[in-house]
Amino acid sequence: MLKPAWDQFDESGAAVAIGQASFPSPFASGLEYGAPARGSWNIVHTGMLLPEAHQIFICASGCLRGVVLTAAEMNALDRFSTVAIRENNVLDGDMEELIIEGVTDVLHKLPKLPPAVLVYTSCIHHFMGCDLPRVYRVLRERFPQVAFTDCYMNPIMRKSGITPDELDRRQLYSLLEPRPIDPKSVNIIGGDLAIDSTSELCRLVKDAGFRLREITSCRSYAEYQEMAESFLNLYTIPAAKAAVVQLEHRLGQKYLYLPQCFGYDEIDQNQRRLAEALGTTAPDSAQARLAADAALARARDLIGNTPIAIDYTLTFRPLSLARLLAEHGFKVTQLFADSFIAEEKDDFDWLQQNLPNLKLGATTHVKRRMLPRQNGGVPCLALGQKAAYFTGTDYFVNVVEGGGMYGYDGIRRLAGLMAEAFLAPKDVKKLIQVKGLGCDCCL
Amino acid sequence: MKQTASIISTYAADVSGVCSALYELGGMTVIHDPSGCNSTYNTHDEPRWYDQDSMVFISGLSEMEAIMGDDEKLIGDMVTAAQQLHPRFIALTGSPVPMIIGTDFSAIASVVQHRTGIPCFGFFTNGMHSYLSGAGMAFEAVAKHLVEPAAPGAPKEGVNLLGVTPLDFTVNGSVQSMRRWLGENGFAVKSCWAMGSSLEELTQAGSAAVNLVVSQSGWKAAQALRETFGTPFVVGTPIGSHAAVLAGLLRKAAQTGECFTSVSREMTGPAAIAVIGEGVYSASLAGALQQRLGKPVRVLCPLEVQPEFLAPQDAVAPDEDDLTLALADAAVVVADPLYRPICPSDSTFVPLPHEAFSGRIYRSEIPDLTDKQFDRWASNWFKEEKK
């Protein structure tokens, strides 16, 4: 039996001080390890946000396994079906017929036809040059009352062009049908988790008399279709850009990027840009800044010099968060991420200058499997599931994908969660293994 | 229609079978895959992932590497990782895209072995077969290439348990129960393929007196050990009264050198009770149930299985439609809970979760049916006993 042999491995290649790190990829690529922190959403979770829709995946059984059990763990197998690709389909070149007849068979077996079907094809179809336009043309002829959209589980594309994550978010909104535009209606596009209604973003939109729509709050397919009325799409995560660009092209909806960030000046800038787009004035942020400062100060007084580790699953701007915490007196010692997005460059540079010993840790490097999962024996507070796992602490903030926190309001809430996490240990093993944090889960 | 599943799950695939079989042996297993296989395996198919370190990685195959046939990237990454981690052996497995581009796993394995000096095996998996196929390949490779010849004149003693992975036996104590049962019947366990045994123990497997094949995944290894070392084997899982039959056959096999299967049954009349699952386990369970209830019990096997393990009324039913049809007359169905939606509405459903089908969802509810523990389970679900 293999026993942990932690002392045999040094960290070289899997960790580096930010002062010596390169941007945006501090680590060499190689074989990849997967840590058992599973809270981030996958394409099944995201697809389930479309109310009343049915998902049909067409892949090899090895690829189906992960998605069908995602649906099963969500208690959502009644909205999920599969068509297995076998070797004969690859050799016979009957892939189009397999999809058409497979989807037809599934739909005939459902108790009633769903209003929308998300059909997920895979890497195999991409490489075999499958005639997907024909497939969808035939399906639409056979089921004119069903809206089909082409979705993709093709991780082979994750390093080239539009990524599967971006594609998934784009296709989620591809079924919105043109409607007269309502100049007093605004959407938030692309997030898996609803932005907190207490955030400055939501309050500014609503206080200015606009209706704010988000797929996370849609309860029916008809309600989802109402999102086509909005004149403006806001998005807070970069992976949603392909979606808003396509919506502008198809529906004429303008878009505005308001990233979920932690720098006060950037937050203010976002507020001003939003206010301008809505034809209103951004509220003065002085009070919000003070409140965020006060919340951080309370958390810092409690947490003191306890080392803090952050990982990229908590927010797509982990460097921005690390900088905020460092600027407010927290002892940030480790940050786990394999690469960074371009908009993190300023924060990377600041940290290089001001916190050069901050240790960057790769999460997928093969050594990460064997390195000690403890913070050198020193108690630690982790922000994010992977940070908790890699540092071996029971004290962690269990949040993924920003958790709906945004702006000053988000910082206040995060500071509160940090204080809470510092005081009360959690069952890390149980919590971080749940897939799609925030979704229904039968585990 | 064949190949569609409107509502039921999918079994763990061949690639997971390889990883699961080799998990505890100190090797490094590389899945040549873009992404996804690793998280599927370590989330749904591998209950040991959180607590027990094992070197299972993906290659992160990209579109450009696939188009350009850039095997050198994979080879270089495997060599680098091997130099950093010093595995006992290296296993390379594949997924659908490598199959389409015709990746030569054996050739890549040879190159890696040459560059590292570490034994390396290439397994042609493609995610289109079940875990039994993958685990079977892996166990066969261990049997053929890593088991050492016994010392001349050394006595043949003990038994190897073949075909043991958490996908069929989970982590609920079943494996320990099988070991205990063997001990109570006078057999020392030489090695367990492959839970709770080291690679060193497996390399000594050639000196066992007999092999016990407890799942289909142990079949090829049993054949290889028979061929190389002449070791006889018995096929069956020690469940209920079936365990006593199995113990007798093990003794007989050890004495005579003959091979036996204990899973075939004789049935009189149509079976109203159906068991769905892995062939060896299900046939053994069906035998035990049949003995207890005095009624014929039928196996519906959705997976690869040797035909000789099944009785005439049993059936191989790999697809949802096949199973739905085969279950039409069933009064009682013993199966994983994720099969329930396709069972007749007026049938009695007896849940028997199977990690290879429902993953971790019902793990805590999977019973240990080894030997007499079957009786407690059976008495809970089958009130009626043989008159």
Chai-1 contact restraints between the chains, C-beta under 6 A:
chainA,res_idxA,chainB,res_idxB,connection_type,confidence,min_distance_angstrom,max_distance_angstrom,comment,restraint_id
A,M1,B,E24,contact,1.0,0.0,6.0,A-B,restraint_1
A,M1,B,S198,contact,1.0,0.0,6.0,A-B,restraint_2
A,L2,B,E24,contact,1.0,0.0,6.0,A-B,restraint_3
A,L2,B,G26,contact,1.0,0.0,6.0,A-B,restraint_4
A,L2,B,S54,contact,1.0,0.0,6.0,A-B,restraint_5
A,P4,B,D53,contact,1.0,0.0,6.0,A-B,restraint_6
A,G30,B,D77,contact,1.0,0.0,6.0,A-B,restraint_7
A,G30,B,T80,contact,1.0,0.0,6.0,A-B,restraint_8
A,L31,B,F57,contact,1.0,0.0,6.0,A-B,restraint_9
A,L31,B,D77,contact,1.0,0.0,6.0,A-B,restraint_10
A,L31,B,A81,contact,1.0,0.0,6.0,A-B,restraint_11
A,E32,B,F57,contact,1.0,0.0,6.0,A-B,restraint_12
A,E32,B,I58,contact,1.0,0.0,6.0,A-B,restraint_13
A,E32,B,G60,contact,1.0,0.0,6.0,A-B,restraint_14
A,Y33,B,F57,contact,1.0,0.0,6.0,A-B,restraint_15
A,G34,B,N38,contact,1.0,0.0,6.0,A-B,restraint_16
A,G34,B,S39,contact,1.0,0.0,6.0,A-B,restraint_17
A,G34,B,N42,contact,1.0,0.0,6.0,A-B,restraint_18
A,P36,B,W49,contact,1.0,0.0,6.0,A-B,restraint_19
A,P36,B,Y50,contact,1.0,0.0,6.0,A-B,restraint_20
A,R38,B,T43,contact,1.0,0.0,6.0,A-B,restraint_21
A,A60,B,P96,contact,1.0,0.0,6.0,A-B,restraint_22
A,A60,B,G127,contact,1.0,0.0,6.0,A-B,restraint_23
A,A60,B,M128,contact,1.0,0.0,6.0,A-B,restraint_24
A,S61,B,T10,contact,1.0,0.0,6.0,A-B,restraint_25
A,S61,B,A13,contact,1.0,0.0,6.0,A-B,restraint_26
A,G62,B,A13,contact,1.0,0.0,6.0,A-B,restraint_27
A,G62,B,V15,contact,1.0,0.0,6.0,A-B,restraint_28
A,G62,B,G127,contact,1.0,0.0,6.0,A-B,restraint_29
A,L64,B,T10,contact,1.0,0.0,6.0,A-B,restraint_30
A,R65,B,T10,contact,1.0,0.0,6.0,A-B,restraint_31
A,R65,B,A12,contact,1.0,0.0,6.0,A-B,restraint_32
A,R65,B,A13,contact,1.0,0.0,6.0,A-B,restraint_33
A,R65,B,T40,contact,1.0,0.0,6.0,A-B,restraint_34
A,G66,B,T40,contact,1.0,0.0,6.0,A-B,restraint_35
A,V68,B,S9,contact,1.0,0.0,6.0,A-B,restraint_36
A,V68,B,T10,contact,1.0,0.0,6.0,A-B,restraint_37
A,L69,B,H44,contact,1.0,0.0,6.0,A-B,restraint_38
A,L69,B,G359,contact,1.0,0.0,6.0,A-B,restraint_39
A,L77,B,I7,contact,1.0,0.0,6.0,A-B,restraint_40
A,S81,B,S6,contact,1.0,0.0,6.0,A-B,restraint_41
A,T82,B,A5,contact,1.0,0.0,6.0,A-B,restraint_42
A,V83,B,Q3,contact,1.0,0.0,6.0,A-B,restraint_43
A,V83,B,T4,contact,1.0,0.0,6.0,A-B,restraint_44
A,A84,B,Q3,contact,1.0,0.0,6.0,A-B,restraint_45
A,R86,B,M128,contact,1.0,0.0,6.0,A-B,restraint_46
A,E87,B,M128,contact,1.0,0.0,6.0,A-B,restraint_47
A,G102,B,T4,contact,1.0,0.0,6.0,A-B,restraint_48
A,D105,B,M1,contact,1.0,0.0,6.0,A-B,restraint_49
A,D105,B,T4,contact,1.0,0.0,6.0,A-B,restraint_50
A,V106,B,T4,contact,1.0,0.0,6.0,A-B,restraint_51
A,V106,B,S6,contact,1.0,0.0,6.0,A-B,restraint_52
A,K109,B,S6,contact,1.0,0.0,6.0,A-B,restraint_53
A,C123,B,V97,contact,1.0,0.0,6.0,A-B,restraint_54
A,I124,B,P96,contact,1.0,0.0,6.0,A-B,restraint_55
A,F127,B,I100,contact,1.0,0.0,6.0,A-B,restraint_56
A,P155,B,P34,contact,1.0,0.0,6.0,A-B,restraint_57
A,P155,B,S35,contact,1.0,0.0,6.0,A-B,restraint_58
A,P155,B,G36,contact,1.0,0.0,6.0,A-B,restraint_59
A,I156,B,P34,contact,1.0,0.0,6.0,A-B,restraint_60
A,I156,B,E63,contact,1.0,0.0,6.0,A-B,restraint_61
A,I156,B,V97,contact,1.0,0.0,6.0,A-B,restraint_62
A,M157,B,E63,contact,1.0,0.0,6.0,A-B,restraint_63
A,R158,B,S35,contact,1.0,0.0,6.0,A-B,restraint_64
A,K159,B,S62,contact,1.0,0.0,6.0,A-B,restraint_65
A,S160,B,E63,contact,1.0,0.0,6.0,A-B,restraint_66
A,V366,B,F57,contact,1.0,0.0,6.0,A-B,restraint_67
A,V366,B,A81,contact,1.0,0.0,6.0,A-B,restraint_68
A,R369,B,D53,contact,1.0,0.0,6.0,A-B,restraint_69
A,K429,B,Y50,contact,1.0,0.0,6.0,A-B,restraint_70
